[in-house]
Amino acid sequence: MGLRIFSVMGEALNFGGRRMETIARVSWLPLILSMLASLAAVFAMLSVIAGRLITLSDVPTFLGAQNLVARNAATGFQNDPAAMWAITLASLAAQTLLTASFMAPLIRYAGLGEKPAPGVLHAPFGPDELRYVVSSFFGLLFVGVMVFGPLAAASFYTLKYVAEALGQTLAVFPDPESLHTIEVTKASEQLAEAGRSWIYTRAIPLSGALPAALLFWGILFFHFAPKNRPKAHPVGKMFLRALTTFFVAAGLMLTAYFFFAEMVLTEFRSNMTFLGILSAVGGQFTAVDFSGFLNAFEFLLESPSGRLIFFSIAAFFIVNYISLRLFPYPGVAVCRKSLALGNTLAVSRGWNILRLWVIVTAISVLLIVIQVVVLNQFLLSYILPRVLGLLYQATAVSTKLVNSGETAEWVRPLFVWFWNLTKIGINIVWSFFSFGVVAGLYGRLYRESEKAR
């Protein structure tokens, strides 16, 4: 059964809007605690970087503190990596546990109709919350860290060590009659002299990029097998499916490569750590000009660094494919009270994976655009300031009439506080709505998995 895109999106948005009171009641305390945890983590990092205690008296704004951390984080990790990593991991753990404390009951409400317990102080952590944490970690991080982490590390170090081996100086005896005539050269130079430099410049880097690309093609080929498409012919046209999935996989990876390669290399061109990593695998990119398609394609064919980036692109698509297949898993795990996959994969079988991608992408873009553009750039930066300005002028004028022509001292502080509390309140309310939409989506996907039985 195919996912109905507008039905699923509509139910998720409807849940976020109609259950706002319950969502706010359940999530306001964890949200505040999460903000405090973020604040503490930022100032703790600043203290580590500065080597002394940094407080709000030193940096009066949270945004300013964040900017300082962003600019000086490398220094902190270099000087005291243990403390920086401890703060980072503690902050992530706190954010995860607090998020689970309200997302798990909201998902059960959306999926099963079980209304959260009454009261306004909620920050529970029990079996449901633990299942949410584990299933979310499995879906988002298990594949990336525990599966592709070792794969990416193995590929990187394989390329690194082979490149180092080829770069090692060797003792060559050009005169076989005299073992005392020694010429120092490099293995890569010997390969070039023998006409086999392609081993160093093409075959070795390709050994990492090509298997990842072929794996992504194979995933698409088997994903769209006839058994996964209800209306497809049982036998299917294997050659046509192989050809179609090949061109789709190649098109996606090449498009992403040409889009990201220039951006990545431009960003890290002056980063000596990144240059060192690339040089370890034979990176050659400083003379590459990305002014056209052919130059970028030449970089892919000629430079080991280009193929390292292409491998990353292929791995990115594979990780995202598996993450999308496992996207309904938190809803299934929480509502079924079990970490068994159940029919999680059935939700995204066949063409449903494209429908699910459209649903997730459309909801994400909608929430981001409304919060960033509509609320913060249009409403809070253009409309409401003008309305509030008129109210301020009217209030100031009215106080002058009874205050000998002077504006009362309380007017400006009152409006400043009112304006800032309004901006904070609007963004918090929108956060509540966003939480509800995500919970509503998980609840609906759980019911879709149950239908697949």
Secondary structure, DSSP 4 states (H G I P E B T S, - for coil): ----HHHHHHHHHHHHHHTHHHHHHHHHHHHHHHHHHHHHHHHHHHHHHHTS---TTTS--HHHHHHHHHHHHHHHHHH-HHHHHHHHHHHHHHHHHHHHHHHHHHHHHHHH--PPPSSS-----SHHHHHHHHHHHIIIIIIIIIIHHHHHHHHHHHHHHHHHHHHSEEEE-S-TT-TT--EEEEHHHHHHHTT-THIIIIIHHHHHHHHHHHHHHHHHHHHT-GGGSTTS-SS--HHHHHHHHHHHHHHHHHHHHHHHHHHHHHHHTT-HHHHHHHHHTT---TT---SSHHHHHHHHHH-HHHHHHHHHHHHHHHHHHHHHHTTTHHHHHHHHTS-S-TTTGGGGSTTHHHHHHHHHHHHHHHHHHIIIIIIIIIIIIIIHHHHHHHHHHHHHHHHHHTTTT---TTHHHHHHHHHHHHHHHHHHHHHHHHHHHHHHHHHHHHHHHHHT-
